[in-house]
Amino acid sequence: MKTAYEPLYFYRGSDAASIEVARPVLGFLNVVTINDDFVFPRHQHFNYQLIFTKRGIYRCLVNDVRLTMKAGEILLVKPGDWHEDHGRKGLVYHALNFELAGGGGERGIDIVFQPGIAPHQQVLRGRNTECWSIIDGMQTEATRTDPFVAHLENALLLELFWRIIRALPRIRLSSVLLHRSEQQAFSERLRRVFDGHLDKPLDAESVAAQLGVSVRTLTTRCREITEKPPMQAFMTHKMDYAAQLLQITSLPVKAISYRLGFQNQYHFSRVFRRFMGQPPTAFRALPK
């Protein structure tokens, strides 16, 4: 039965929330000020580099194609690109190197752009104000000395990366990146539907309607993400939640079964045992 005050417990299940599309890891962030004209010789990149033109005109060759960028504009150099910088006095730019972890990508392999992308399509024109505000934040962090700097720099880089990806026309992005991004977005929406029905009945038709897809599409995508049909995935999600409550709270089994919409704790215990391999009381007694 309900008490006067019932805390809500939220968690991220391991089924639909485990898709990692790509995670940028910072190599370095430099501010480059050109006092005399120079040419940085042709070199090949083995990770990603972002060039942010802060003041003046940035000129370079990417794969032997000449590029020119005004203040505010951004170039994303990809692994494998051949790059040659042409600096002139008065130019100020930021150079940010990173690699991508997760998402099935291999080091030195580009998963951002479509194969055969032209160098000029790797440039974001315009002022790109949102991206520049993040760069300013990263510069501020670089002046600090506390033990959290690297975490915050990479958190800001994560936001910066996805804002740049969002700003690029989708036709320029790789099918791998798009597919896994769509998978992740769908899995998040699916999780929210599941979370909203932990204490009430749910069927595939209702889930499909809330997600704006057909039952057939729901079933296909759900199997792709969780390796289970929709209702089995939903019940797994409920039992994962029940397992969390058993481990991190002292709520009675009866109260947990009530929270999850079961008519009685015996039915809940049978279902929990079927999914987890042991009854709730035995599961709670396991070492944490």
Secondary structure, DSSP 8 states (H G I E B T S, - for coil): ---S---------SSTT-----EEEEEEEEEEE-SS-EEEEEEE-SSEEEEEEEES-EEEEETTEEEEE-TT-EEEE-TT-EEEEEE-TT-EEEEEEEEEESTT--TT---SB-TT--GGGGEE-S--HHHHHHHHHHHHHHT--STTHHHHHHHHHHHHHHHHHHHS-GGGB-HHHHHHHHHHHHHHHHHHHHHTTTTS---HHHHHHHHTS-HHHHHHHHHHHHSS-HHHHHHHHHHHHHHHHHHH----HHHHHHHTT-SSHHHHHHHHHHHHSS-HHHHHTS--
